[in-house]
Amino acid sequence: MSASLLTDRDFEACMADLGPFETRPHLACAVSGGADSLALALLAHGWAARRDGRVTALTVDHGLRPEAAGEARQVGDWLKPLGIAHHVLRWSGPKPQTGLQAAARTARYRLLADWCHRAQVLHLLLGHTMDDQAETLLLRLGAGSGPDGLAAMAAIRETDHVRLLRPLLGLRRATLRAFLAAGRRDWIDDPSNQDERFGRVRVRRAIAASDLKIEELARAATRFGRARVALEAAASHLLAVAVAVHPAGFARLDAAALAAAPDEVSLRALHRVIAAIGGRPHGPRLDRLERLHRELMAGTGRSWTLGGCRVVGTEGRAQVVVCREYRGIDRPVPVRPGLGLLWDRRIAIRFADSPGPAGRYWLAGLGQAGWAEVVHDRPELRQIPVPGPARLSLPAVRDDRGVVAVPHLDFRRSDRPGKGSEPMIAVAEVRFAPANALGGVGFFLPNRPDVLSL
């Protein structure tokens, strides 16, 4: 099919497996002004209009080039006559001297997700194409990625506040440019796309200078994606039978069941547990995870730290305990009645909306000193079924006199003579709600041919 013949029906096929969508959907679309994202905004606008919905275009000004502000305004000028709302989001504050591209990408996704959360928009469309998929495959291959990395980008990614959708992964970059040219529409060429300091630019030029075919590279990524889907399903089954997660935010693993599973499956299950318990934005690196896996399978009964977790094995591979490492836990956070928050990216806490208790309170990890306070007040808590390493990272409410409450231990400081009898803040609800859930949508592949013939 000729590239210039890209139609609404073709885009309908691209969107078909990315739902479900609400009635009269409101979609956000990340639009840099480049050909890919601009074409996406136009196609999505038509798709939404046919469903009595709408699209809002979001442009991030990273503040890295003096021309960026004018380019963002130009995007708005192009979209306004079409009835597409447009907002510019600015990355303010100091910029890092190293790792600038990665930091800009992190800031971009944060700004986009925050806007969607505030506007109650459920779906954010991204303009990654088949070319981007092929380039990502080679970049990750060069970095030594395993099967997950070589699956490149998923068509759907669930986050805390928004679903990231990539409807253009089956379309070539040239197809989208031809679509814009056919409609006599301009776009902006970002000069950074010619800067060979960036690995993606070097890979792009290497592909163009070689016999490598974008379609075949993208097809390879899809095949790795199929393998990833199968492995994730096997890991989910293993987690269901071999892992018990405690409401206090630690997990017990049946080490024998992990050892009986294929290494690739048990590695994946262990990665998910560490990512959930550790509370970090990303799980541990594969080489470090492999090293830990080998040690656990040896059944030495040692203790390790990885990915924000302390991992404690038992001799003979009977059981493994994974808990949050106390070092690096969230700094103390001021709290008040009625407040709800996700603490340490793992623990959801809501405080009772009671009349203002006296004093100032904050939330922090219990720690060794806090544990000593708790058992001094209530010695019977020494027998609780929470392992020693996991106790230190429990969330504790404090005031200027010490520990007030530890919800997971059902502990509340007793009033003793000389300590006063003022009302204290109360916890109404506490639950383990990790940002990286053990389950989830997983890696998603659309139910259509590997590569569209457009």
C-alpha positions as CSV (number, residue, x, y, z in Angstrom):
1,M,0.0,0.0,0.0
2,S,1.3,3.5,-0.8
3,A,2.4,5.5,2.2
4,S,0.2,8.4,1.1
5,L,-2.9,6.2,1.4
6,L,-2.9,6.0,5.2
7,T,-6.5,6.4,6.1
8,D,-8.8,6.7,9.1
9,R,-9.6,3.0,8.7
10,D,-5.9,2.1,9.1
11,F,-5.7,4.1,12.3
12,E,-8.9,2.4,13.5
13,A,-6.9,-0.9,13.2
14,C,-4.0,0.6,15.1
15,M,-6.3,1.6,18.0
16,A,-8.5,-1.6,17.9
17,D,-6.7,-3.6,20.6
18,L,-5.6,-0.7,22.9
19,G,-9.0,-0.3,24.7
20,P,-11.3,-0.4,26.3
21,F,-12.1,3.3,26.1
22,E,-14.8,5.2,28.0
23,T,-17.9,6.7,26.2
24,R,-16.9,10.0,24.5
25,P,-13.2,9.4,25.2
26,H,-10.9,12.2,26.1
27,L,-7.4,11.3,24.9
28,A,-4.2,13.2,25.7
29,C,-1.5,13.1,22.9
30,A,2.2,14.0,23.4
31,V,3.1,16.2,20.5
32,S,6.6,17.5,20.1
33,G,5.9,19.0,16.7
34,G,7.8,16.3,14.9
35,A,6.1,14.4,12.1
36,D,5.3,11.3,14.1
37,S,3.6,13.0,17.0
38,L,1.9,15.6,14.8
39,A,0.4,12.9,12.6
40,L,-0.7,11.0,15.7
41,A,-2.6,14.0,17.0
42,L,-4.4,14.5,13.7
43,L,-5.3,10.8,13.4
44,A,-6.4,10.6,17.1
45,H,-8.5,13.7,16.7
46,G,-10.5,12.0,13.9
47,W,-10.7,8.8,15.9
48,A,-12.1,10.6,19.0
49,A,-14.4,12.8,17.0
50,R,-16.1,9.7,15.5
51,R,-16.9,8.7,19.1
52,D,-18.0,12.2,20.2
53,G,-14.8,12.5,22.1
54,R,-11.8,14.9,22.0
55,V,-8.1,15.1,22.0
56,T,-5.8,17.4,24.0
57,A,-2.3,17.8,22.7
58,L,0.5,18.2,25.2
59,T,3.9,19.7,24.3
60,V,6.8,19.6,26.8
61,D,9.3,22.5,26.6
62,H,12.4,21.1,28.3
63,G,14.1,24.5,28.3
64,L,17.2,23.1,26.7
65,R,17.1,25.1,23.4
66,P,16.1,28.7,22.9
67,E,14.0,27.8,20.0
68,A,11.8,25.3,22.0
69,A,9.3,27.9,23.3
70,G,8.6,29.2,19.8
71,E,8.3,25.7,18.5
72,A,5.8,24.8,21.2
73,R,3.7,27.9,20.2
74,Q,3.9,26.8,16.6
75,V,2.4,23.4,17.5
76,G,-0.5,25.2,19.1
77,D,-1.0,27.5,16.1
78,W,-1.2,24.4,13.8
79,L,-3.7,22.5,16.0
80,K,-6.0,25.4,17.0
81,P,-7.8,25.7,13.7
82,L,-8.5,22.0,13.8
83,G,-10.3,22.3,17.2
84,I,-7.5,20.4,19.1
85,A,-6.8,21.9,22.5
86,H,-3.1,22.4,23.3
87,H,-1.1,22.9,26.5
88,V,2.6,23.5,26.9
89,L,4.3,21.9,29.9
90,R,7.6,23.3,31.1
91,W,10.5,21.5,32.7
92,S,11.8,24.1,35.1
93,G,14.7,24.0,37.6
94,P,18.3,23.0,37.3
95,K,19.4,20.5,34.6
96,P,22.0,17.8,35.2
97,Q,25.4,18.0,33.6
98,T,25.5,14.3,32.7
99,G,22.7,11.9,31.6
100,L,20.7,14.9,30.3
101,Q,18.7,12.9,27.7
102,A,17.6,10.3,30.3
103,A,16.7,13.1,32.8
104,A,14.7,15.0,30.1
105,R,12.8,11.8,29.3
106,T,12.0,11.2,32.9
107,A,10.9,14.8,33.4
108,R,8.8,14.6,30.2
109,Y,6.9,11.5,31.3
110,R,6.4,13.0,34.8
111,L,4.9,16.2,33.4
112,L,2.7,14.4,31.0
113,A,1.4,11.9,33.6
114,D,0.8,14.7,36.2
115,W,-1.3,16.7,33.7
116,C,-3.4,13.6,32.8
117,H,-3.9,12.9,36.5
118,R,-5.1,16.5,37.2
119,A,-7.3,16.5,34.1
120,Q,-8.7,13.0,34.9
121,V,-7.5,11.8,31.4
122,L,-7.1,8.0,31.4
123,H,-5.1,7.5,28.1
124,L,-1.9,9.2,26.9
125,L,-1.0,8.5,23.3
126,L,2.7,8.4,22.3
127,G,4.0,8.7,18.8
128,H,6.6,5.9,18.7
129,T,6.8,4.2,15.3
130,M,8.1,1.0,13.8
131,D,11.4,2.8,13.2
132,D,11.7,3.6,16.9
133,Q,11.0,0.0,17.8
134,A,13.8,-1.2,15.5
135,E,16.2,1.3,17.0
136,T,15.3,0.4,20.5
137,L,15.9,-3.3,19.8
138,L,19.5,-2.5,18.6
139,L,20.2,-0.1,21.4
140,R,19.2,-2.7,24.0
141,L,21.0,-5.5,22.2
142,G,24.2,-3.4,22.4
143,A,23.5,-2.8,26.1
144,G,23.3,-6.6,26.8
145,S,19.6,-6.7,27.5
146,G,17.8,-10.0,28.0
147,P,14.6,-11.1,26.4
148,D,12.5,-8.4,28.1
149,G,14.6,-5.6,26.8
150,L,14.8,-7.0,23.3
151,A,11.0,-7.0,23.2
152,A,11.5,-3.2,23.0
153,M,8.4,-1.1,23.6
154,A,5.0,-2.4,24.6
155,A,1.8,-1.1,22.9
156,I,0.3,-0.5,26.4
157,R,2.0,0.4,29.6
158,E,0.0,0.9,32.8
159,T,1.2,3.5,35.2
160,D,-0.1,4.9,38.5
161,H,-2.2,7.7,36.9
162,V,-2.5,7.0,33.1
163,R,-2.4,4.3,30.4
164,L,0.4,5.0,27.9
165,L,-0.7,3.9,24.5
166,R,1.6,3.5,21.4
167,P,-0.8,3.0,18.4
168,L,1.9,3.7,15.7
169,L,4.3,0.8,16.4
170,G,3.1,-0.9,13.2
171,L,3.7,2.1,11.0
172,R,6.9,3.4,9.4
173,R,8.1,7.0,10.0
174,A,8.0,7.6,6.2
175,T,4.3,6.6,6.1
176,L,3.4,9.3,8.6
177,R,5.5,12.0,6.8
178,A,3.8,11.1,3.6
179,F,0.4,11.4,5.4
180,L,1.3,14.9,6.5
181,A,2.7,15.9,3.1
182,A,-0.5,14.7,1.4
183,G,-2.4,17.1,3.6
184,R,0.1,19.9,3.0
185,R,1.0,20.0,6.7
186,D,4.3,21.1,8.0
187,W,6.2,19.7,11.0
188,I,9.3,20.5,13.0
189,D,12.6,18.7,12.7
190,D,14.4,18.6,16.0
191,P,18.1,19.3,15.5
192,S,18.9,16.8,18.3
193,N,17.8,14.0,15.8
194,Q,21.1,14.8,13.9
195,D,23.3,14.9,17.0
196,E,25.7,11.9,17.0
197,R,26.4,12.3,20.7
198,F,23.2,10.4,21.2
199,G,23.2,6.7,20.8
200,R,19.8,6.5,19.0
201,V,21.1,8.9,16.3
202,R,24.1,6.7,15.7
203,V,22.0,3.6,15.5
204,R,19.6,5.2,13.1
205,R,22.4,6.1,10.8
206,A,24.0,2.7,11.1
207,I,20.7,1.1,10.0
208,A,20.4,3.4,7.0
209,A,24.0,2.6,6.0
210,S,23.5,-1.2,6.3
211,D,21.4,-4.0,4.8
212,L,19.3,-4.1,8.0
213,K,15.6,-3.8,7.4
214,I,13.4,-1.9,9.8
215,E,10.5,-4.2,9.2
216,E,12.6,-7.3,10.1
217,L,14.0,-5.7,13.2
218,A,10.5,-4.7,14.4
219,R,9.3,-8.2,13.6
220,A,12.2,-9.6,15.8
221,A,11.1,-7.3,18.6
222,T,7.6,-8.6,18.3
223,R,8.9,-12.2,18.5
224,F,10.8,-11.3,21.6
225,G,7.6,-9.8,22.9
226,R,5.7,-13.0,22.4
227,A,8.4,-14.8,24.4
228,R,8.1,-12.2,27.1
229,V,4.3,-12.6,27.3
230,A,4.7,-16.4,27.7
231,L,7.5,-16.0,30.4
232,E,5.5,-13.4,32.3
233,A,2.5,-15.8,32.4
234,A,4.7,-18.6,33.7
235,A,6.2,-16.2,36.3
236,S,2.7,-15.1,37.4
237,H,1.8,-18.8,38.0
238,L,5.0,-19.3,40.0
239,L,4.3,-16.2,42.1
240,A,0.8,-17.5,42.9
241,V,2.1,-20.8,44.3
242,A,5.5,-19.8,45.7
243,V,5.1,-16.3,47.2
244,A,3.2,-15.0,50.2
245,V,3.1,-11.2,50.6
246,H,2.4,-9.9,54.1
247,P,0.3,-6.8,54.6
248,A,3.3,-5.2,56.3
249,G,5.1,-5.1,53.0
250,F,7.5,-8.1,53.0
251,A,7.3,-11.4,51.2
252,R,8.1,-15.1,52.0
253,L,9.3,-17.1,49.0
254,D,9.3,-20.9,48.7
255,A,12.9,-21.3,47.6
256,A,12.4,-24.9,46.6
257,A,9.6,-23.9,44.2
258,L,11.8,-21.2,42.7
259,A,14.6,-23.7,42.2
260,A,12.3,-26.2,40.5
261,A,11.2,-23.6,37.9
262,P,13.3,-22.8,34.8
263,D,15.9,-20.1,35.6
264,E,14.3,-17.6,33.3
265,V,10.9,-17.9,35.0
266,S,12.3,-17.9,38.6
267,L,14.5,-14.9,37.8
268,R,11.5,-13.1,36.5
269,A,9.5,-13.9,39.6
270,L,12.3,-12.8,41.9
271,H,12.6,-9.6,39.9
272,R,8.9,-8.8,40.4
273,V,9.1,-9.4,44.1
274,I,12.2,-7.2,44.6
275,A,10.6,-4.4,42.4
276,A,7.4,-4.5,44.5
277,I,9.0,-4.7,48.0
278,G,11.9,-2.3,47.3
279,G,9.8,0.6,46.2
280,R,12.2,1.9,43.6
281,P,11.0,3.2,40.2
282,H,12.7,0.3,38.5
283,G,13.7,-3.2,39.4
284,P,17.3,-4.4,39.8
285,R,19.8,-4.9,36.9
286,L,19.8,-8.3,35.3
287,D,23.4,-9.1,36.1
288,R,23.0,-8.4,39.8
289,L,19.7,-10.3,39.9
290,E,21.4,-13.3,38.3
291,R,24.2,-13.2,40.9
292,L,21.6,-13.1,43.7
293,H,19.6,-15.9,42.1
294,R,22.7,-18.2,42.0
295,E,23.4,-17.5,45.7
296,L,19.8,-18.2,46.7
297,M,19.7,-21.4,44.8
298,A,22.9,-22.5,46.5
299,G,21.0,-22.4,49.8
300,T,23.8,-20.8,51.9
301,G,21.4,-19.0,54.3
302,R,23.2,-15.7,53.8
303,S,21.7,-12.2,53.6
304,W,22.0,-9.8,50.6
305,T,20.8,-6.4,49.6
306,L,19.5,-5.6,46.1
307,G,17.0,-3.1,44.6
308,G,16.2,-1.5,48.0
309,C,15.5,-4.9,49.6
310,R,17.2,-7.1,52.1
311,V,17.0,-10.7,51.0
312,V,17.5,-13.3,53.7
313,G,17.9,-16.9,52.7
314,T,17.7,-20.0,54.9
315,E,20.1,-23.0,54.7
316,G,18.9,-25.8,52.5
317,R,16.7,-23.5,50.3
318,A,13.7,-23.8,52.5
319,Q,12.5,-20.2,52.5
320,V,13.6,-16.7,51.4
321,V,12.4,-13.5,53.1
322,V,12.4,-10.3,51.0
323,C,11.8,-7.1,53.0
324,R,12.4,-3.4,52.5
325,E,16.0,-2.4,53.3
326,Y,15.9,0.3,56.1
327,R,18.8,2.2,54.5
328,G,17.4,4.5,51.9
329,I,13.9,4.5,53.2
330,D,11.8,7.6,52.7
331,R,12.8,10.6,54.9
332,P,10.3,11.6,57.6
333,V,7.1,13.1,56.2
334,P,4.9,15.5,58.1
335,V,1.3,14.1,58.6
336,R,-2.0,15.5,59.9
337,P,-5.5,14.3,60.5
338,G,-7.4,13.5,57.2
339,L,-4.2,13.1,55.2
340,G,-3.8,10.2,52.7
341,L,-0.5,9.4,51.1
342,L,1.6,6.6,49.5
343,W,4.6,6.3,51.7
344,D,7.9,5.0,50.4
345,R,6.2,4.1,47.1
346,R,4.8,1.0,48.9
347,I,2.5,1.8,51.8
348,A,-0.9,3.6,51.4
349,I,-1.9,5.3,54.7
350,R,-4.9,7.4,55.5
351,F,-5.2,9.2,58.9
352,A,-8.5,9.6,60.7
353,D,-10.2,13.0,60.1
354,S,-10.4,13.7,63.8
355,P,-10.4,17.0,65.6
356,G,-7.0,18.4,65.6
357,P,-4.8,16.5,68.1
358,A,-2.1,18.5,69.9
359,G,1.4,18.4,68.7
360,R,3.3,17.8,65.4
361,Y,3.5,14.4,63.8
362,W,5.5,12.8,61.0
363,L,5.8,9.4,59.4
364,A,9.1,7.5,59.1
365,G,10.7,4.1,59.2
366,L,10.5,2.4,62.6
367,G,14.3,1.7,62.8
368,Q,16.2,0.0,65.6
369,A,15.7,2.8,68.1
370,G,11.9,2.9,67.4
371,W,11.7,-0.9,67.8
372,A,13.4,-0.6,71.2
373,E,10.7,1.9,72.2
374,V,7.9,-0.3,71.1
375,V,9.0,-3.5,72.9
376,H,9.9,-1.4,76.0
377,D,6.2,-0.3,76.1
378,R,4.8,-3.6,75.0
379,P,7.3,-6.5,75.6
380,E,4.8,-9.1,74.1
381,L,5.5,-7.7,70.7
382,R,8.8,-9.4,70.6
383,Q,6.8,-12.5,69.6
384,I,5.1,-11.0,66.5
385,P,5.3,-12.9,63.3
386,V,7.2,-10.1,61.5
387,P,10.8,-11.1,60.8
388,G,13.5,-9.0,62.4
389,P,14.8,-7.5,59.2
390,A,11.3,-6.4,58.2
391,R,10.5,-4.7,61.4
392,L,12.9,-1.8,60.9
393,S,11.2,-0.6,57.7
394,L,7.6,-0.6,59.1
395,P,6.0,2.9,58.9
396,A,5.8,4.5,62.3
397,V,4.0,7.7,63.4
398,R,6.2,9.8,65.6
399,D,6.1,13.0,67.5
400,D,8.8,14.9,69.5
401,R,8.6,12.3,72.3
402,G,9.1,9.3,70.1
403,V,7.0,6.6,68.5
404,V,3.2,7.2,68.7
405,A,1.9,4.3,66.6
406,V,3.0,1.5,64.4
407,P,-0.1,0.4,62.5
408,H,1.2,-3.0,61.3
409,L,2.0,-4.0,64.9
410,D,-1.3,-2.7,66.2
411,F,0.8,-0.6,68.5
412,R,-0.3,2.7,70.0
413,R,1.7,4.5,72.7
414,S,0.2,4.0,76.1
415,D,-0.5,7.0,78.3
416,R,1.5,6.9,81.4
417,P,1.7,9.2,84.4
418,G,3.8,12.2,83.5
419,K,3.4,11.7,79.7
420,G,0.2,13.7,79.4
421,S,-3.2,12.7,78.0
422,E,-3.6,14.8,74.9
423,P,-5.4,13.2,72.0
424,M,-3.0,11.6,69.4
425,I,-3.3,11.3,65.7
426,A,-5.0,8.0,64.6
427,V,-4.4,5.8,61.5
428,A,-7.8,5.0,59.7
429,E,-6.4,2.7,57.0
430,V,-3.1,1.2,56.0
431,R,-2.3,-1.2,53.2
432,F,0.5,-2.5,51.1
433,A,0.1,-0.8,47.7
434,P,3.4,-1.0,45.8
435,A,4.0,1.2,42.8
436,N,5.4,-1.9,41.1
437,A,2.7,-4.4,41.6
438,L,3.4,-8.2,41.5
439,G,0.7,-8.5,38.9
440,G,-0.6,-6.0,36.3
441,V,-1.2,-5.8,32.6
442,G,2.3,-7.1,31.8
443,F,3.8,-6.7,28.3
444,F,1.1,-6.2,25.7
445,L,1.1,-7.2,22.1
446,P,-1.9,-6.2,19.8
447,N,-3.9,-9.0,18.3
448,R,-3.1,-8.2,14.8
449,P,-0.3,-9.0,12.3
450,D,3.3,-8.4,13.6
451,V,3.8,-5.5,11.3
452,L,1.2,-3.6,9.3
453,S,1.9,-3.4,5.6
454,L,1.7,0.4,5.4
